[in-house]
Amino acid sequence: MLGDDAYVCAMPTLYDYPFSGNGYKVRLVLRELGIAYEYRALDILKGHTREPWFLAKNPAGQIPVLELDDGACLSESSAILVHVARGTPLFPSDPLSQTRALQWMCFEQSNIDGVISRARFRRAFPDAIPTRPEEFAAWLSEGHRALAVLEGHLSQREFLVDDAFSIADIALYAYVHCADQGGFSLDTYPALRRWLQRVRSRPAHIAIDDVAG
Ligand SMILES: N[C@@H](CCC(=O)N[C@@H](CS)C(=O)NCC(=O)O)C(=O)O
């Protein structure tokens, strides 16, 4: 499965918050590539990511962080996915296709993370950060616009880039597959649901709450 320039690492450590879709993306790509990892669960609600030892790994105070065996710490889920998948079939080799994959991952960061993920988090932990009804309404409209874009794209193809499963699919799947937890019904997106099923049926697939490593 790994190509010549594939990134190989002895045993990286993933710092994660088990509820996080961003951390889930990293768990999925490591599973796909058969890379074993140490798992360190942190509780963002208890402020673990704002403690000095963790800020030394990621000054932004956010999971996921992937610590490599030489001590280098990588943050930002999209960057971690590219780093780990480069040189493997999960990241296209053609420059234009690479850019297409990055385009979808940027789309996810702008339109899904912070929108669908935020609605999901606030519904799951209503006491953590008080949310006004207008905020939910805005996320609902913004999120459905993004889901409609995905529906249009996926009604023509099986996967997001070149009809081959890639880190772009992993990045988008992470929060879209649990959009219902944020109050988003996927009933009107048949192509999107078929794509979710395609990703879910991959042998390496694990559920978002599977943190076994
Ligand atoms: N753009 C970042 C977002 C990371 C992020 O939002 N992490 C959240 C959990 S999903 C976090 O650590 N929040 C804790 C905090 O900000 O204090 C990525 O894609 O990795």
The ligand as an SDF file (V2000), in Angstrom:
LIG
                    3D

 20 19  0  0  0  0  0  0  0  0999 V2000
   -8.4530   23.5490   12.0890 N   0  0  0  0  0  0  0  0  0  0  0  0
   -8.1390   22.6300   13.1440 C   0  0  0  0  0  0  0  0  0  0  0  0
   -9.2480   22.7060   14.1850 C   0  0  0  0  0  0  0  0  0  0  0  0
   -8.8760   21.9310   15.4360 C   0  0  0  0  0  0  0  0  0  0  0  0
   -9.9620   22.0810   16.4890 C   0  0  0  0  0  0  0  0  0  0  0  0
  -10.9450   22.8210   16.3130 O   0  0  0  0  0  0  0  0  0  0  0  0
   -9.7620   21.3760   17.6110 N   0  0  0  0  0  0  0  0  0  0  0  0
  -10.7370   21.4330   18.6820 C   0  0  0  0  0  0  0  0  0  0  0  0
  -11.3990   20.0890   18.8800 C   0  0  0  0  0  0  0  0  0  0  0  0
  -12.1940   19.5300   17.4070 S   0  0  0  0  0  0  0  0  0  0  0  0
  -10.0030   21.7880   19.9640 C   0  0  0  0  0  0  0  0  0  0  0  0
   -8.9470   21.2800   20.2510 O   0  0  0  0  0  0  0  0  0  0  0  0
  -10.5830   22.6820   20.7640 N   0  0  0  0  0  0  0  0  0  0  0  0
  -10.0630   23.0080   22.0510 C   0  0  0  0  0  0  0  0  0  0  0  0
   -9.8340   24.4600   22.2200 C   0  0  0  0  0  0  0  0  0  0  0  0
   -9.8670   25.2070   21.2240 O   0  0  0  0  0  0  0  0  0  0  0  0
   -9.6060   24.8460   23.3600 O   0  0  0  0  0  0  0  0  0  0  0  0
   -7.9700   21.2200   12.5840 C   0  0  0  0  0  0  0  0  0  0  0  0
   -8.5020   20.9400   11.4980 O   0  0  0  0  0  0  0  0  0  0  0  0
   -7.2730   20.4020   13.2030 O   0  0  0  0  0  0  0  0  0  0  0  0
  1  2  1  0
  2  3  1  0
  2 18  1  0
  3  4  1  0
  4  5  1  0
  5  6  2  0
  5  7  1  0
  7  8  1  0
  8  9  1  0
  8 11  1  0
  9 10  1  0
 11 12  2  0
 11 13  1  0
 13 14  1  0
 14 15  1  0
 15 16  2  0
 15 17  1  0
 18 19  2  0
 18 20  1  0
M  END
$$$$
